[in-house]
Amino acid sequence: MHSTTSDPPGTADALPSTVEQALKIAVVGGFGVGKTTLVRSVSEIRPLNTEESMTQAGQGIDDVNGVEEKRSTTVAFDFGRITLDATSVLYLFGAPGQQRFWFLWDRLFSGALGAVVLVDTRRLADSFYAIDRLEAQGIPFVVAHNDFGEADHDLEQVRAALDLDPAVPLLRCDARDRASAKKVLIALVEHVRTLVMGRTR
């Protein structure tokens, strides 16, 4: 993470001139699952987000069952950045979770190294579309069960409910916690590396 004390005013978020490679990761999942929170918690720059207050106009369009306390929603994309080393950065793109925005997802997946699918066990069915699209496009992904403090669910039960391939990593996370969110991204990068190594043998 770059120190703001050593950078000239207004340059703390600037892309280092040494960067030669940018890798794209998509963060997808159902409505209110914590995608914006995850991007915010790990981004080294002030993340760009397009959250707007929820209004009565969305009633009957957006399903808020299980997330009734939600007061804002992403209407385009969230964007964050993580520097891996002097020459490489990760760009994080958090997708809107409402069904009316799913048409944007295929474009978001284009050129992605991989994806994180965040799931909420209160609304597991919301994750099916993301998993189906990623599998259809052959994009590597991991699934992260975001801990909302509800009754604990065994991960193998979650895997079975999602009908998830045994090779797809499934882990718990707390999207609010930087260290926990970073573990999810590390798991994704390791999963991609394993797949690539398997193809080159």
C-alpha positions as CSV (number, residue, x, y, z in Angstrom):
1,M,0.0,0.0,0.0
2,H,1.4,3.4,-0.9
3,S,2.1,5.9,1.8
4,T,0.3,9.1,1.4
5,T,2.9,10.9,3.5
6,S,5.7,10.5,0.9
7,D,3.6,11.3,-2.2
8,P,3.0,14.8,-3.5
9,P,-0.6,16.1,-3.0
10,G,-3.1,14.5,-5.3
11,T,-0.7,11.6,-6.4
12,A,-1.4,9.0,-3.7
13,D,-3.8,7.1,-6.0
14,A,-1.7,7.5,-9.1
15,L,-0.6,4.3,-10.9
16,P,3.1,3.8,-10.5
17,S,5.1,4.5,-13.6
18,T,6.8,1.1,-13.3
19,V,3.6,-0.9,-13.8
20,E,3.7,-3.1,-16.9
21,Q,0.9,-5.5,-16.3
22,A,-2.7,-5.1,-15.1
23,L,-4.8,-8.1,-14.1
24,K,-8.6,-7.9,-13.8
25,I,-10.7,-9.7,-11.2
26,A,-14.5,-9.6,-11.1
27,V,-16.4,-9.7,-7.9
28,V,-20.0,-11.0,-8.4
29,G,-22.9,-12.4,-6.5
30,G,-26.4,-11.6,-5.5
31,F,-28.0,-8.4,-4.3
32,G,-26.6,-7.2,-0.9
33,V,-24.1,-9.9,-0.5
34,G,-21.1,-7.6,0.2
35,K,-19.3,-7.0,-3.1
36,T,-18.9,-3.3,-2.5
37,T,-17.7,-3.9,1.0
38,L,-15.1,-6.4,-0.2
39,V,-13.7,-4.1,-2.8
40,R,-13.5,-1.2,-0.3
41,S,-11.8,-3.3,2.3
42,V,-8.9,-4.5,0.1
43,S,-8.4,-1.5,-2.3
44,E,-5.2,0.5,-1.8
45,I,-6.8,3.5,-3.4
46,R,-10.0,5.2,-2.6
47,P,-12.4,2.9,-4.4
48,L,-14.7,4.2,-7.1
49,N,-18.3,3.1,-6.3
50,T,-21.6,3.9,-7.8
51,E,-23.9,3.4,-4.8
52,E,-27.2,5.2,-4.7
53,S,-29.8,5.4,-2.1
54,M,-32.6,2.9,-2.5
55,T,-36.0,4.5,-3.2
56,Q,-39.6,3.4,-3.5
57,A,-39.1,3.2,-7.3
58,G,-37.2,0.0,-6.7
59,Q,-40.0,-1.7,-4.7
60,G,-41.4,-4.7,-6.5
61,I,-38.3,-4.7,-8.8
62,D,-35.4,-5.5,-6.5
63,D,-35.9,-8.5,-4.1
64,V,-34.9,-7.4,-0.7
65,N,-36.0,-10.5,1.2
66,G,-33.2,-11.3,3.7
67,V,-31.5,-7.9,3.2
68,E,-34.4,-5.6,4.3
69,E,-32.0,-3.3,6.2
70,K,-30.1,-2.4,3.0
71,R,-30.3,1.3,2.2
72,S,-28.1,1.8,-0.8
73,T,-27.2,-0.2,-3.9
74,T,-24.6,-0.4,-6.7
75,V,-26.0,0.8,-10.0
76,A,-22.9,0.4,-12.2
77,F,-19.6,-1.0,-11.0
78,D,-17.3,-0.7,-8.0
79,F,-13.6,-0.4,-8.8
80,G,-10.5,-0.9,-6.7
81,R,-6.8,-1.6,-7.1
82,I,-4.1,-3.7,-5.4
83,T,-0.4,-3.4,-6.3
84,L,1.2,-6.9,-6.4
85,D,4.8,-5.7,-7.1
86,A,6.6,-2.9,-8.9
87,T,5.3,-4.1,-12.3
88,S,1.9,-5.7,-11.7
89,V,-1.4,-4.5,-10.3
90,L,-4.8,-6.2,-9.7
91,Y,-7.9,-4.3,-10.8
92,L,-11.1,-5.3,-8.9
93,F,-14.5,-4.8,-10.5
94,G,-17.5,-5.3,-8.3
95,A,-20.7,-6.0,-10.3
96,P,-24.2,-4.8,-9.3
97,G,-26.2,-7.7,-7.9
98,Q,-29.7,-6.9,-9.0
99,Q,-31.2,-9.1,-11.7
100,R,-32.0,-6.1,-13.9
101,F,-28.2,-5.4,-14.2
102,W,-27.1,-9.0,-15.0
103,F,-26.8,-8.2,-18.7
104,L,-23.7,-6.2,-17.8
105,W,-21.9,-9.2,-16.3
106,D,-20.7,-10.9,-19.6
107,R,-18.9,-7.7,-20.5
108,L,-17.4,-7.5,-17.1
109,F,-16.1,-11.0,-17.4
110,S,-14.3,-10.2,-20.7
111,G,-10.5,-10.3,-20.1
112,A,-10.8,-11.3,-16.5
113,L,-8.1,-13.4,-14.9
114,G,-10.8,-14.9,-12.7
115,A,-13.7,-14.0,-10.4
116,V,-14.9,-14.1,-6.8
117,V,-18.5,-15.2,-6.3
118,L,-19.7,-13.9,-2.9
119,V,-22.6,-15.9,-1.4
120,D,-25.0,-15.2,1.4
121,T,-26.6,-18.4,2.8
122,R,-29.8,-16.5,3.4
123,R,-30.1,-16.1,-0.4
124,L,-28.1,-18.8,-2.0
125,A,-30.3,-19.0,-5.1
126,D,-29.0,-15.5,-6.0
127,S,-25.6,-17.0,-6.7
128,F,-26.7,-19.5,-9.3
129,Y,-26.6,-17.1,-12.3
130,A,-23.1,-15.9,-11.5
131,I,-21.8,-19.5,-11.2
132,D,-23.6,-20.6,-14.4
133,R,-22.2,-17.7,-16.4
134,L,-18.6,-18.2,-15.2
135,E,-18.8,-21.9,-15.9
136,A,-20.2,-21.3,-19.4
137,Q,-17.4,-18.8,-20.2
138,G,-14.7,-21.0,-18.7
139,I,-13.5,-18.3,-16.3
140,P,-11.8,-19.6,-13.1
141,F,-13.5,-18.6,-9.9
142,V,-13.7,-19.2,-6.2
143,V,-16.7,-19.0,-4.0
144,A,-16.6,-17.1,-0.7
145,H,-19.3,-17.4,1.9
146,N,-19.6,-14.0,3.4
147,D,-20.2,-14.2,7.2
148,F,-23.1,-12.1,8.2
149,G,-23.2,-13.7,11.7
150,E,-26.1,-16.0,10.9
151,A,-26.3,-19.5,12.1
152,D,-23.2,-21.3,11.0
153,H,-23.4,-23.4,7.9
154,D,-21.0,-26.2,7.1
155,L,-19.1,-25.4,3.9
156,E,-19.8,-28.8,2.5
157,Q,-23.5,-28.1,2.9
158,V,-23.1,-24.9,1.0
159,R,-21.1,-26.7,-1.7
160,A,-23.9,-29.2,-2.1
161,A,-26.6,-26.6,-2.2
162,L,-24.7,-24.7,-4.9
163,D,-23.9,-28.0,-6.8
164,L,-20.4,-26.7,-6.9
165,D,-17.7,-28.6,-8.7
166,P,-15.3,-30.2,-6.1
167,A,-12.3,-28.4,-7.9
168,V,-13.8,-25.0,-7.2
169,P,-12.3,-23.5,-3.9
170,L,-15.0,-22.6,-1.3
171,L,-14.0,-20.6,1.7
172,R,-15.5,-18.4,4.4
173,C,-14.8,-14.7,4.6
174,D,-15.7,-11.5,6.3
175,A,-15.9,-8.9,3.5
176,R,-15.5,-6.1,6.0
177,D,-12.1,-7.4,7.1
178,R,-9.1,-6.6,4.9
179,A,-7.1,-9.7,5.9
180,S,-10.0,-12.0,5.3
181,A,-10.9,-10.4,1.9
182,K,-7.2,-10.6,0.9
183,K,-7.3,-14.4,1.6
184,V,-10.1,-14.8,-0.9
185,L,-8.1,-13.0,-3.6
186,I,-5.0,-15.1,-2.8
187,A,-7.1,-18.2,-3.1
188,L,-8.3,-17.1,-6.5
189,V,-4.8,-16.4,-7.7
190,E,-3.6,-19.7,-6.5
191,H,-6.5,-21.5,-8.1
192,V,-5.8,-19.8,-11.4
193,R,-2.1,-20.7,-11.1
194,T,-3.0,-24.3,-10.5
195,L,-5.2,-24.4,-13.5
196,V,-2.6,-22.8,-15.8
197,M,0.1,-25.2,-14.5
198,G,-2.2,-28.2,-15.2
199,R,-2.8,-27.1,-18.8
200,T,1.0,-26.7,-19.5
201,R,1.9,-30.2,-18.3
